[in-house]
């Protein structure tokens, strides 16, 4: 995961100004052209607008069917009703200095509980977040919640929180975890 600013990060919402009909046409064109990046931005925009879960899941399935090789890693593989809340909350944090630490979020499976279907783990690492997620799942310095319940890395909301100074990353990790808890999410980590 690169820390440099991409021309089209999901938080930029490049299709924010498109009407719903235009967004649908752009998505259909992305499917026809096997364009996973454009399709991902279309789905992300619908997500941020609060589209119904069934519509998001249907669009995700179609995109995976037509453009699996070009879908960016930041697009989650399933609908998470509070994803826009996570983007809003992480956007409140902006690193002042560059460094070697990365913040990351992991989607946790709580389908065995009656209250919330998903939770989120907040972590910090000097490794690439995808590698760190793999380490958790392999039991290497693993948080029990990620080892047992970790579903996937949610890298989109934290793209701007990569390659920052360790002390600042530690502060943001704790503050972000607390802010997400305060917004009603089930949060693990954030030490």
Protein Blocks (a to p, Z undefined) as FASTA:
>chain_A
ZZbdcfbdfklommlmpcfklmmmmmmmmmmnopaklmmmmmmmmmmnopafklmmmmmm
mmmmmmmmmgcfklcfbdcfklmmmmmmmmmpccfbdcfbdcddddddfklbckbmbdcd
ddddfbdfklmmmmmmnopapafklmmmombdcfklmmmmgoiafklmmmmmmmmmmmmm
mnopaceejZZ
